[in-house]
Amino acid sequence: MEFKSGAVCCSETSCPVDTESQVSSTTPAAPAKLAAMHQSKSSRTRQQGWSTHRDTENNEDAANHKTSDDLPAHDVELRTKAVPIDRAIFFMVDNSSILPWKRRLGKSTIRTTGLCDDRFYSDMRWEFWRHRGWLKSLFSLQTFAGCDFYQFTRHRKNRYYETSPGVPENDGVEYFYRRQKCSPQVSWEEFRDGYWDWSTRCGDDQPCADATAVERIPQKQTRRTPRQAKLTEQQPSDDTIIWGIVARTERAFYMALIYIMLASLTIPLSVWFVFWWLQPGEGMDEYQLANHRDNLSNACVPLALAAMLVMGTITCVFT
C-alpha cells in the first residue's frame, strides 16, 4: 500500500525523469524534421516576398497605363476637354462670272484652331480674291461689304445654294460658337472693318489679338474626340447641309470715281484738238487752211466723243 501511494504521489517536479532515454529515442529524427521546417519557412517567405513585389509592379503599371475607360466620368470629361479639336468655318463667295454656266458659290474651309481675328480676316481676304479672280478683285465696281449667316445645301459636286438665313443649333458636338443676344452674330461693319484692315498686328514679336469674332461664327468640328464620336455614332454628320457665312458685295463709290476720272481725261485732249484744228500752224496750203478755219464741225468731233464717254461712264457706274 505504501509503495502504491508513493507511486501515485510522485509529480513531474519531484520524480526524476530519464532524459537520456528520451533524447536517445528522438535524436535520429530531429535533424531531418528541423531541416524540413526551415526549408518550408524559407519557401513561404520567398513566395510572400515575390507576391508582394509582383503586386507592386502591377499597381504601378496600372497607374501608368490607365486609360480613359478606367477613369471616373469626371476625369474622362476633363481629359476630353484637354484634347485639341479641329474646327473650321465655311466661307462662301459668289465668283460673279459673266458666263451663266460658270457662276457658282465657291466654298472655302478656314481652319480656326489657334486662329485669331487678324489672321482670320487675312485668310478671308485671300479666299475672297481667290474665288473672284484678281481681275474682278482689282477692277470690279463690286467690292466686299460684309457677310451673312446662312445654311447651304449641296445639289451637285462642289455646287451649293443658299437655303435659309440663320445659325445652327449650338449643340457643342457638330457646331460650336458663342451665341449673342443680338442678331447677327457679327455685324457687317465688323466684317468690313476687319477685311479692310491690312495692318495685321500679330507676328513673331507681337501677341495675337483676341478671337472674339471667330468665336461668334459657327464652326464645324472636323475631328471629334472619342467621346463625341460615341455620342454621334448613330447620327453621322451630313455634309450636304452646312452652315457658314457668305460674302456680300456692294458698289464702291471710290471705284466709280476712278472710272469717271479716267474717262474725263479725254476732255482736255479734245479741247486742245479744237484749238489746234481752228488755228493750224505753218506749212499748209490755202485749201487746207480754209478747211481748218471754217470747218468747226470737224474740230468738235473729238470733244463730242469725249463728252459721250464721260456721260456713258457715269450712267454705267451709278445704275
Secondary structure, DSSP 8 states (H G I E B T S, - for coil): -HHHHHHHH--TTTS---HHHHHHHHTTTHHHHHHHHHHHHHHHHHHHHHHHHHHHHHHHHHHHT--TTTS-HHHHHHHHHHS---EEEEEEEE---SSGGG--EEEEEEE-TT--HHHHHHHHHHHHHHHH-HHHHHH-SEEEEEEEEEEEEEEETTEEEEEEES-----SSSEE----SSSSSS-HHHHHHHHH------SSSS-----HHHHTS-EEESS--HHHHHHTSSS---TTEEEEEEEEEEE-HHHHHHHHHHHHTHHHHHHHHHHHHHS--SS--HHHHHHHHH-HHHHTHHHHHHHHHHHHHHHHH--
